[in-house]
Amino acid sequence: MPTGVLVCGPSGVGKSSQMETFLRNARAPKSFVLVDPDRLEAVDHKEASKKAIAKVHELIEEGKSFV
């Protein structure tokens, strides 16, 4: 069964880094996809956020787990 994890907080506080460490230490399956708007190619934060949301919807449709 796919799992979705939502992590919130301001830019630059280490959300992605902490989740990568958590998943590694928890020995979570490598099938988790990390969706990070700051790592997507985009003109601005608004566009990056839209792309991230679209990616989450895509992963849900594909039945994949994501953070």
C-alpha positions as CSV (number, residue, x, y, z in Angstrom):
1,M,0.0,0.0,0.0
2,P,1.5,3.4,-0.9
3,T,2.2,5.9,1.8
4,G,2.3,9.7,1.6
5,V,4.1,11.9,4.1
6,L,3.6,15.7,4.2
7,V,6.4,17.8,5.8
8,C,5.8,21.5,6.2
9,G,8.0,24.4,7.2
10,P,9.8,27.5,5.9
11,S,12.4,27.3,3.1
12,G,15.9,26.2,4.1
13,V,15.1,24.7,7.5
14,G,16.2,21.1,6.4
15,K,12.9,19.4,5.7
16,S,14.3,17.4,2.8
17,S,17.6,16.6,4.5
18,Q,15.8,15.4,7.7
19,M,13.4,13.2,5.7
20,E,16.3,11.7,3.7
21,T,18.0,10.9,7.0
22,F,14.8,9.6,8.6
23,L,14.0,7.3,5.6
24,R,17.6,6.0,5.5
25,N,17.7,5.3,9.3
26,A,14.2,3.8,9.3
27,R,15.3,1.5,6.5
28,A,12.3,2.6,4.6
29,P,11.8,1.1,1.2
30,K,13.8,2.8,-1.6
31,S,10.5,3.2,-3.4
32,F,9.7,6.4,-1.6
33,V,9.9,9.4,-3.9
34,L,11.1,12.7,-2.3
35,V,9.1,15.6,-3.9
36,D,10.9,18.8,-3.1
37,P,9.7,22.0,-4.8
38,D,13.2,23.6,-4.3
39,R,14.8,20.9,-6.4
40,L,12.4,21.3,-9.3
41,E,13.2,23.5,-12.3
42,A,10.9,26.5,-12.1
43,V,10.9,30.3,-12.6
44,D,9.7,31.0,-9.1
45,H,8.4,29.4,-5.9
46,K,4.7,29.5,-7.1
47,E,5.6,27.5,-10.2
48,A,7.7,25.1,-8.2
49,S,4.8,24.5,-5.8
50,K,2.4,23.8,-8.6
51,K,4.9,21.3,-10.2
52,A,5.3,19.6,-6.8
53,I,1.6,19.2,-6.4
54,A,1.2,17.9,-9.9
55,K,4.0,15.3,-9.1
56,V,2.2,14.2,-5.9
57,H,-1.0,13.7,-7.9
58,E,1.0,11.7,-10.5
59,L,2.6,9.5,-7.8
60,I,-0.8,8.9,-6.2
61,E,-2.3,7.8,-9.5
62,E,0.7,5.5,-10.0
63,G,0.3,4.0,-6.5
64,K,3.8,5.1,-5.4
65,S,4.9,6.2,-1.9
66,F,6.2,9.7,-1.5
67,V,7.5,12.3,0.9
